[in-house]
C-alpha cells in the first residue's frame, strides 16, 4: 500500500471540497433509482384506483368457476390480502439484503432483483386473460420482495458511491423516485387513462418496463468502490470505479479513508444481524435506526393518504374530482421531496428530521380537531384539507427520505448490510402493521386515531433531538467516532 496514514489529516478537507456531481454519478443514481425505487412507489399506490374493477374481476372469476357469487366476507379477505401481501413481501425482501449484497455486490443485487419485478409484471399483466386472481395476490408478494430489496440496496449503493458532501442529496434521490412512482401510478390510474375495466391489467403490468431498462443499462456502470476495496480486497477495481465516478485521476485520499475504515473494522469482521444486535459499539446506531424507521411508518403517512379521499369528500369536493385532488397531493409530495434533495446538504439531516416530525405531529393534532368539528363548523373541512397538505409536506422533507440516508452514514462497511436488513425489516413490518391495524383503529377511535400518530411523531422527534448527531459533510469514520463516544467505546485505529 503506497499511502501512509499521516497524509490523512490534511487531505480530508480537499476531498470534501472537490466532490462534485459528475455525469457518471448522476446517471448511476438516476438508473438505479428509476429502475428500483420508482417501482416501489408505483406499486404502493397502483391498486387504489382500479380497485372496484379488480374486485369485479375477482367476483366474475369466482362465479365462472363455482356457479355461485362470492360472499362479501370472502371478497373483503381476498382484497385485504391483495393490499397487504405487498408490505409482507417487502419484509421478506429485507431479510434477503444481507446475504445478497455481501455475496453478489450492490450492483449485482439490483440486477438480480429486476427478475422478480419482470416476472411479477408478466403475471399481473396476463392475470385477466388467464382468469386467475390468485396470480395477482402471488405477484403482489413477488413485487413486495422486489421493493424490500430495492428500498434497502439502492440507498446503500448510492451512499457508498457518493462523495461525503453530496451523500445526503444523492441519498434522497431514491425517495424522490418513490414519490414520482406514486404520482405516476395515480396519473395512469385515472379513469380516463388506465384505471378502468379494460386498462387495469396494463396498469399493473407496466411495472416491468423500468426493470427492463435497468437490466440493460446498469451493467455499464461501476460497482460500489467501498464494496470492491473493503469486501473484495481489489484496490485496482475500486480505484478505477472511483476515478470514473469522481471524474479525475487522483482518488488517493478516498482510497486511504477506505483503508482506514477497513483497518478499524478488521477485528470485528463481517457483522451478521445477531452480532450487530449484541455489539455494544453499535448500540445507539442500531436503536436510532429502529426508532427512525418505526417513526417513519407508524407516524401514519399511509393512513393520511388513505384518509385523504374521505377528507376531501366531506369537504364537498365532488367525487368525480377526488382522484384529481389525490394526484395534486402526489405532485406536492414529489415537489417537496425534490426540495429536500437541494436543501439536505445546506441545512443538514437533523433539522429536516426535526422540522418534518414537528409539522407532522402538529397537523395530526389539528386534523383531529378539524375532523371532529367538521359537521358543526362549516370551514373546518378546509382546515382538514390544509392539515393533510401540511402533513405531506412535513413527511416529504424529513421522515420519508432521511432515515435511509442515516443508515448508510451511521454504519461502516462491515455492519451496513446487517443494519439495512434490520432497518428494512422494521420499515416493512411497521408498514404492514399500519395497513392491518388502521381500519380497526379508525372504526374504534374515528378521528382520534390521529392523536396516536401525533404522539408517535412527538416521541420520535424527542429521541432524534437528544440522540441523533448531525452527519452532514462528515466521513464515515468521523461519524463513527462521534457515535463511539455515545456508546462509551474506544475505536481501534491502527497506527501503521
C-alpha positions as CSV (number, residue, x, y, z in Angstrom):
1,X,0.0,0.0,0.0
2,X,1.7,3.2,-1.1
3,X,-0.1,5.6,1.1
4,X,0.8,6.4,4.7
5,X,-1.9,7.1,7.3
6,X,-0.3,10.5,8.2
7,X,-1.4,12.0,4.8
8,X,-5.0,11.7,6.0
9,X,-5.3,14.9,8.2
10,X,-4.6,17.5,5.5
11,X,-6.5,15.6,2.8
12,X,-9.9,15.4,4.4
13,X,-10.9,19.0,3.6
14,X,-9.8,18.7,-0.1
15,X,-11.7,15.5,-0.6
16,X,-14.9,17.2,0.6
17,X,-14.2,20.4,-1.3
18,X,-13.7,18.7,-4.6
19,X,-16.5,16.1,-4.5
20,X,-18.7,17.2,-7.4
21,X,-21.6,15.8,-9.3
22,X,-20.2,14.0,-12.4
23,X,-22.2,12.6,-15.3
24,X,-21.3,9.0,-14.2
25,X,-22.6,9.6,-10.7
26,X,-25.7,11.3,-11.8
27,X,-26.5,8.5,-14.3
28,X,-26.0,5.7,-11.9
29,X,-28.2,7.5,-9.3
30,X,-31.0,8.0,-11.9
31,X,-30.8,4.5,-13.4
32,X,-30.8,2.7,-10.0
33,X,-33.5,5.0,-8.6
34,X,-35.7,4.8,-11.7
35,X,-35.2,1.0,-12.1
36,X,-35.8,0.2,-8.5
37,X,-37.2,2.9,-6.2
38,X,-39.7,4.2,-8.8
39,X,-41.4,0.8,-8.8
40,X,-41.7,0.6,-5.1
41,X,-43.7,3.9,-5.2
42,X,-45.6,2.8,-8.2
43,X,-46.8,-0.5,-6.6
44,X,-47.7,1.2,-3.3
45,X,-50.5,3.1,-5.0
46,X,-51.2,1.3,-8.3
47,X,-54.1,-0.8,-7.0
48,X,-56.0,2.2,-5.4
49,X,-57.8,3.5,-8.5
50,X,-58.7,0.2,-10.3
51,X,-59.8,-1.5,-7.0
52,X,-63.6,-1.7,-8.0
53,X,-62.7,-3.2,-11.4
54,X,-60.3,-5.7,-9.9
55,X,-62.8,-6.7,-7.3
56,X,-65.4,-7.1,-10.0
57,X,-62.9,-9.4,-11.9
58,X,-62.4,-11.5,-8.7
59,X,-66.2,-11.8,-8.5
60,X,-66.7,-12.8,-12.1
61,X,-63.8,-15.4,-12.0
62,X,-65.2,-17.0,-8.8
63,X,-68.7,-17.1,-10.4
64,X,-67.4,-18.7,-13.6
65,X,-65.6,-21.4,-11.5
66,X,-68.2,-22.2,-8.9
67,X,-71.5,-21.0,-10.3
68,X,-72.2,-19.1,-7.1
69,X,-71.4,-15.5,-6.4
70,X,-68.6,-14.7,-3.9
71,X,-69.8,-13.7,-0.5
72,X,-68.8,-10.3,0.7
73,X,-66.7,-11.5,3.6
74,X,-64.5,-13.7,1.3
75,X,-64.2,-10.8,-1.1
76,X,-63.0,-8.5,1.7
77,X,-60.5,-11.1,2.8
78,X,-59.1,-11.5,-0.8
79,X,-58.9,-7.8,-1.3
80,X,-57.1,-7.1,2.0
81,X,-54.7,-9.9,1.1
82,X,-54.1,-8.2,-2.3
83,X,-53.2,-5.0,-0.5
84,X,-51.2,-6.4,2.5
85,X,-49.2,-9.0,0.6
86,X,-47.0,-6.2,-0.8
87,X,-45.6,-5.0,2.6
88,X,-45.3,-8.6,3.7
89,X,-43.2,-9.4,0.6
90,X,-41.2,-6.2,1.5
91,X,-40.3,-7.8,4.8
92,X,-39.1,-11.0,3.1
93,X,-37.1,-8.9,0.7
94,X,-35.4,-7.1,3.6
95,X,-34.3,-10.4,5.0
96,X,-32.5,-11.2,1.8
97,X,-30.5,-7.9,1.8
98,X,-27.6,-9.1,3.9
99,X,-26.7,-12.4,2.1
100,X,-27.2,-10.9,-1.3
101,X,-25.2,-7.6,-1.0
102,X,-22.3,-9.4,0.6
103,X,-22.2,-12.2,-2.0
104,X,-23.3,-10.5,-5.2
105,X,-22.3,-6.9,-4.5
106,X,-24.7,-3.9,-4.5
107,X,-25.0,-3.6,-8.3
108,X,-25.2,-7.4,-8.7
109,X,-28.1,-7.5,-6.2
110,X,-30.0,-4.7,-8.1
111,X,-29.6,-6.6,-11.4
112,X,-30.8,-9.9,-9.9
113,X,-33.7,-8.1,-8.2
114,X,-35.1,-7.0,-11.6
115,X,-36.0,-10.6,-12.4
116,X,-38.6,-10.5,-9.5
117,X,-40.2,-7.4,-10.9
118,X,-40.3,-8.6,-14.5
119,X,-41.8,-11.9,-13.5
120,X,-44.4,-10.2,-11.4
121,X,-45.3,-7.7,-14.2
122,X,-45.8,-10.5,-16.7
123,X,-48.0,-12.5,-14.2
124,X,-50.1,-9.4,-13.3
125,X,-50.5,-8.2,-16.9
126,X,-51.8,-11.6,-18.1
127,X,-53.9,-12.4,-15.0
128,X,-57.2,-11.4,-16.6
129,X,-56.5,-13.4,-19.8
130,X,-55.7,-16.4,-17.6
131,X,-58.8,-15.8,-15.5
132,X,-57.0,-16.2,-12.2
133,X,-57.0,-13.7,-9.3
134,X,-54.6,-15.9,-7.2
135,X,-51.8,-14.9,-9.5
136,X,-52.4,-11.2,-8.7
137,X,-52.0,-11.9,-5.0
138,X,-48.9,-14.0,-5.6
139,X,-47.5,-11.2,-7.8
140,X,-48.0,-8.7,-5.0
141,X,-45.8,-10.8,-2.8
142,X,-43.1,-11.1,-5.5
143,X,-43.4,-7.3,-6.1
144,X,-43.0,-6.8,-2.4
145,X,-39.8,-8.9,-2.3
146,X,-38.5,-6.7,-5.1
147,X,-39.4,-3.5,-3.2
148,X,-38.0,-4.8,0.0
149,X,-34.6,-5.4,-1.6
150,X,-34.8,-2.1,-3.7
151,X,-35.7,0.1,-0.7
152,X,-32.6,-1.1,1.1
153,X,-30.0,-1.7,-1.6
154,X,-30.4,1.5,-3.6
155,X,-29.7,3.9,-0.7
156,X,-26.7,1.7,0.3
157,X,-25.3,1.6,-3.2
158,X,-25.7,5.3,-3.8
159,X,-24.5,6.3,-0.3
160,X,-21.3,4.3,-0.8
161,X,-20.6,5.8,-4.2
162,X,-21.2,9.5,-3.3
163,X,-18.5,11.9,-2.1
164,X,-19.3,13.0,1.5
165,X,-20.5,16.5,0.5
166,X,-23.2,15.0,-1.8
167,X,-24.1,11.9,0.1
168,X,-27.3,13.5,1.6
169,X,-28.6,14.9,-1.7
170,X,-27.9,11.7,-3.6
171,X,-29.3,9.7,-0.7
172,X,-32.7,11.5,-1.0
173,X,-32.9,10.6,-4.8
174,X,-34.4,7.1,-4.1
175,X,-37.2,8.6,-2.0
176,X,-37.7,11.2,-4.8
177,X,-38.3,8.4,-7.2
178,X,-40.6,6.6,-4.8
179,X,-42.8,9.7,-4.8
180,X,-42.6,10.0,-8.6
181,X,-43.7,6.3,-8.8
182,X,-46.7,7.0,-6.6
183,X,-47.6,10.0,-8.7
184,X,-47.2,8.1,-12.0
185,X,-49.5,5.3,-10.7
186,X,-52.1,8.0,-9.7
187,X,-52.0,9.6,-13.1
188,X,-52.0,6.4,-15.1
189,X,-54.8,5.1,-12.7
190,X,-57.2,7.9,-13.7
191,X,-60.5,6.5,-15.1
192,X,-59.8,8.3,-18.4
193,X,-56.4,6.6,-18.8
194,X,-55.9,3.0,-17.4
195,X,-58.0,3.0,-14.2
196,X,-60.9,1.3,-15.9
197,X,-62.3,-2.2,-16.6
198,X,-60.2,-2.7,-19.7
199,X,-57.0,-0.9,-18.7
200,X,-56.1,-2.3,-15.2
201,X,-54.1,-5.3,-16.3
202,X,-51.9,-3.0,-18.4
203,X,-51.6,-0.6,-15.4
204,X,-50.3,-3.5,-13.3
205,X,-48.1,-4.9,-16.0
206,X,-46.3,-1.6,-16.8
207,X,-44.1,-2.0,-13.7
208,X,-41.8,-4.3,-15.6
209,X,-40.6,-1.6,-18.0
210,X,-38.2,0.3,-15.6
211,X,-36.7,-3.1,-14.6
212,X,-36.0,-4.0,-18.2
213,X,-34.3,-0.6,-18.7
214,X,-32.2,-1.1,-15.6
215,X,-31.2,-4.6,-16.6
216,X,-30.0,-3.2,-20.0
217,X,-28.1,-0.1,-18.7
218,X,-26.8,-0.7,-15.1
219,X,-24.1,-3.3,-16.2
220,X,-22.2,-0.5,-17.9
221,X,-21.7,1.4,-14.6
222,X,-19.2,0.6,-11.8
223,X,-19.9,-1.4,-8.6
224,X,-19.6,0.3,-5.2
225,X,-15.9,1.2,-4.7
226,X,-16.2,0.5,-1.0
227,X,-17.5,-3.0,-1.7
228,X,-14.7,-3.6,-4.2
229,X,-11.9,-2.4,-1.9
230,X,-13.1,-3.4,1.7
231,X,-15.0,-6.6,0.9
232,X,-13.4,-7.8,-2.2
233,X,-9.9,-6.5,-1.5
234,X,-9.5,-5.3,-5.1
235,X,-7.8,-1.9,-4.9
236,X,-7.3,-1.7,-8.7
237,X,-11.0,-2.0,-9.5
238,X,-12.0,0.3,-6.6
239,X,-9.6,2.9,-7.9
240,X,-10.9,2.7,-11.4
241,X,-14.5,2.9,-10.2
242,X,-13.7,5.9,-8.1
243,X,-11.9,7.7,-10.9
244,X,-14.9,7.2,-13.2
245,X,-17.4,8.4,-10.6
246,X,-15.3,11.4,-9.5
247,X,-14.1,12.4,-12.9
248,X,-10.4,12.8,-12.0
249,X,-7.4,10.6,-11.6
250,X,-6.3,11.4,-8.0
251,X,-8.5,9.4,-5.7
252,X,-5.8,8.5,-3.2
253,X,-7.5,10.4,-0.3
254,X,-10.7,8.4,-0.6
255,X,-8.8,5.1,-1.1
256,X,-6.9,5.9,2.1
257,X,-10.1,6.7,4.0
258,X,-11.5,3.3,3.0
259,X,-8.3,1.6,4.2
260,X,-8.6,3.4,7.5
261,X,-12.2,2.2,7.8
262,X,-11.1,-1.3,6.9
263,X,-8.3,-1.4,9.5
264,X,-10.6,-0.1,12.2
265,X,-13.0,-2.9,11.5
266,X,-10.6,-5.8,10.9
267,X,-11.1,-7.1,14.5
268,X,-14.9,-7.3,14.2
269,X,-15.1,-9.0,10.8
270,X,-18.5,-9.0,8.9
271,X,-21.5,-8.4,11.1
272,X,-24.5,-10.7,11.0
273,X,-27.8,-9.3,12.3
274,X,-27.3,-11.2,15.5
275,X,-23.8,-9.9,16.2
276,X,-25.0,-6.4,15.2
277,X,-27.7,-6.6,17.9
278,X,-25.4,-7.7,20.6
279,X,-22.4,-5.5,19.8
280,X,-22.0,-2.7,22.3
281,X,-20.0,-0.4,19.9
282,X,-23.0,0.0,17.6
283,X,-25.8,0.0,20.2
284,X,-27.0,3.6,19.8
285,X,-26.7,3.5,16.0
286,X,-29.0,0.4,16.0
287,X,-31.6,1.9,18.4
288,X,-31.5,5.1,16.3
289,X,-32.3,3.4,13.0
290,X,-35.1,1.3,14.6
291,X,-36.7,4.4,16.2
292,X,-36.4,6.4,12.9
293,X,-37.8,3.6,10.7
294,X,-40.7,3.0,13.2
295,X,-41.3,6.7,13.4
296,X,-41.3,7.0,9.6
297,X,-44.0,4.3,9.1
298,X,-46.0,4.5,12.4
299,X,-46.4,8.3,12.0
300,X,-49.4,7.5,9.9
301,X,-48.3,8.6,6.4
302,X,-50.1,5.7,4.7
303,X,-53.2,6.4,6.8
304,X,-53.2,10.1,5.8
305,X,-53.0,9.1,2.1
306,X,-55.8,6.6,2.8
307,X,-57.9,9.1,4.6
308,X,-57.3,11.9,2.1
309,X,-60.1,10.9,-0.3
310,X,-62.7,10.9,2.5
311,X,-61.5,14.2,3.9
312,X,-61.9,15.8,0.5
313,X,-65.3,14.1,0.1
314,X,-66.6,15.6,3.4
315,X,-65.2,19.0,2.4
316,X,-67.6,18.9,-0.5
317,X,-65.2,18.0,-3.3
318,X,-67.3,16.2,-6.0
319,X,-66.5,12.5,-6.1
320,X,-65.6,12.8,-9.8
321,X,-62.9,15.3,-9.0
322,X,-61.4,13.5,-6.0
323,X,-58.9,11.4,-8.0
324,X,-57.6,14.7,-9.5
325,X,-57.1,16.1,-6.0
326,X,-55.3,13.0,-5.0
327,X,-53.0,13.4,-8.0
328,X,-52.3,17.0,-6.9
329,X,-51.3,15.8,-3.4
330,X,-49.0,13.2,-5.1
331,X,-47.5,16.2,-7.0
332,X,-46.9,18.2,-3.8
333,X,-45.2,15.1,-2.3
334,X,-42.8,15.0,-5.4
335,X,-42.0,18.7,-5.3
336,X,-41.3,18.7,-1.5
337,X,-39.0,15.7,-1.8
338,X,-37.2,17.4,-4.7
339,X,-36.7,20.4,-2.4
340,X,-35.2,18.0,0.2
341,X,-32.6,16.9,-2.4
342,X,-31.4,20.5,-2.7
343,X,-31.6,21.6,1.0
344,X,-30.3,18.5,2.8
345,X,-26.7,19.4,2.3
346,X,-27.0,23.0,3.4
347,X,-29.4,22.5,6.3
348,X,-28.3,19.1,7.4
349,X,-30.1,15.9,8.3
350,X,-31.2,16.6,11.9
351,X,-33.0,19.9,11.2
352,X,-35.0,18.3,8.4
353,X,-36.0,15.3,10.5
354,X,-36.9,17.5,13.5
355,X,-38.9,20.0,11.4
356,X,-40.6,17.2,9.5
357,X,-41.8,15.4,12.6
358,X,-42.9,18.8,14.2
359,X,-45.1,19.6,11.1
360,X,-46.5,16.0,11.1
361,X,-47.4,16.0,14.8
362,X,-48.9,19.5,14.7
363,X,-51.0,18.6,11.6
364,X,-52.2,15.3,13.2
365,X,-53.4,17.2,16.3
366,X,-55.2,19.9,14.3
367,X,-56.6,17.3,11.9
368,X,-58.2,15.5,14.9
369,X,-59.9,18.8,15.8
370,X,-60.9,19.5,12.2
371,X,-62.5,16.1,11.6
372,X,-64.4,16.3,14.9
373,X,-65.9,19.8,14.3
374,X,-66.4,19.3,10.5
375,X,-70.2,18.7,10.9
376,X,-70.8,21.7,13.1
377,X,-68.3,24.4,11.8
378,X,-68.5,24.8,8.0
379,X,-64.9,25.9,7.4
380,X,-63.4,23.1,9.4
381,X,-63.3,20.8,6.4
382,X,-61.0,23.2,4.6
383,X,-58.8,23.2,7.7
384,X,-58.7,19.4,7.4
385,X,-57.5,19.7,3.8
386,X,-54.8,22.2,4.9
387,X,-53.7,19.7,7.6
388,X,-53.3,16.9,5.1
389,X,-51.2,19.1,2.8
390,X,-49.0,20.3,5.7
391,X,-48.6,16.7,6.9
392,X,-47.4,15.6,3.5
393,X,-45.0,18.5,3.2
394,X,-43.6,17.7,6.6
395,X,-43.2,14.0,5.9
396,X,-41.6,14.6,2.4
397,X,-38.8,16.9,3.7
398,X,-37.6,14.7,6.6
399,X,-39.2,11.5,7.9
400,X,-39.6,9.9,4.4
401,X,-36.2,10.5,2.8
402,X,-33.7,10.9,5.7
403,X,-33.7,7.6,7.7
404,X,-32.3,5.6,4.8
405,X,-29.5,8.2,4.3
406,X,-28.7,7.9,8.1
407,X,-28.4,4.1,8.0
408,X,-25.8,4.5,5.2
409,X,-23.9,7.1,7.3
410,X,-24.1,5.7,10.8
411,X,-22.7,2.3,9.9
412,X,-19.3,1.3,8.4
413,X,-18.9,-1.2,5.6
414,X,-18.9,-4.4,7.7
415,X,-22.1,-3.6,9.6
416,X,-24.0,-1.7,6.9
417,X,-25.7,-4.7,5.2
418,X,-26.9,-6.1,8.5
419,X,-28.1,-2.6,9.6
420,X,-30.1,-2.2,6.4
421,X,-31.6,-5.6,6.9
422,X,-32.7,-4.6,10.4
423,X,-33.9,-1.1,9.3
424,X,-35.7,-2.6,6.3
425,X,-37.4,-5.3,8.3
426,X,-38.7,-2.7,10.9
427,X,-39.8,-0.4,8.0
428,X,-41.9,-3.2,6.3
429,X,-43.3,-4.7,9.5
430,X,-44.4,-1.3,10.6
431,X,-45.9,-0.6,7.2
432,X,-47.7,-3.9,7.3
433,X,-49.0,-3.2,10.9
434,X,-50.4,0.2,10.0
435,X,-52.2,-1.3,6.9
436,X,-53.6,-4.1,9.1
437,X,-54.5,-2.1,12.3
438,X,-55.6,1.2,10.9
439,X,-59.1,0.1,9.7
440,X,-59.8,-1.3,13.2
441,X,-58.3,1.9,14.9
442,X,-60.4,4.1,12.7
443,X,-63.6,2.0,13.4
444,X,-62.9,2.2,17.2
445,X,-61.5,5.7,17.6
446,X,-62.6,7.6,14.5
447,X,-60.7,10.9,14.1
448,X,-59.0,10.4,17.4
449,X,-56.8,7.7,15.8
450,X,-54.7,10.7,14.5
451,X,-53.8,11.6,18.1
452,X,-51.9,8.3,18.3
453,X,-49.9,9.3,15.2
454,X,-49.3,12.7,16.8
455,X,-47.9,11.1,19.9
456,X,-45.6,8.8,17.8
457,X,-44.3,11.8,15.8
458,X,-43.5,13.7,19.0
459,X,-41.8,10.8,20.7
460,X,-39.6,10.2,17.6
461,X,-38.8,13.9,17.4
462,X,-37.7,14.0,21.1
463,X,-35.4,10.9,20.5
464,X,-33.8,12.5,17.5
465,X,-33.3,15.8,19.3
466,X,-31.3,14.1,22.2
467,X,-29.6,11.2,20.5
468,X,-29.1,11.5,16.7
469,X,-26.0,13.5,15.7
470,X,-25.6,15.7,12.6
471,X,-23.8,13.7,9.9
472,X,-23.6,16.4,7.2
473,X,-20.3,16.6,5.3
474,X,-18.6,14.1,7.6
475,X,-16.7,10.9,6.5
476,X,-18.0,7.6,7.7
477,X,-15.0,7.4,10.1
478,X,-15.8,10.8,11.7
479,X,-19.4,9.8,12.2
480,X,-18.2,6.5,13.7
481,X,-16.0,8.5,16.2
482,X,-19.0,10.6,17.3
483,X,-21.2,7.6,17.9
484,X,-18.3,5.7,19.7
485,X,-18.3,8.4,22.4
486,X,-22.1,7.9,22.9
487,X,-21.6,4.1,23.1
488,X,-18.7,4.7,25.5
489,X,-16.3,2.5,23.5
490,X,-12.8,3.1,22.2
491,X,-12.2,2.9,18.4
492,X,-9.4,0.7,17.4
493,X,-7.4,2.7,14.9
494,X,-4.2,1.1,13.9
495,X,-1.1,3.3,13.8
496,X,0.5,1.6,10.9
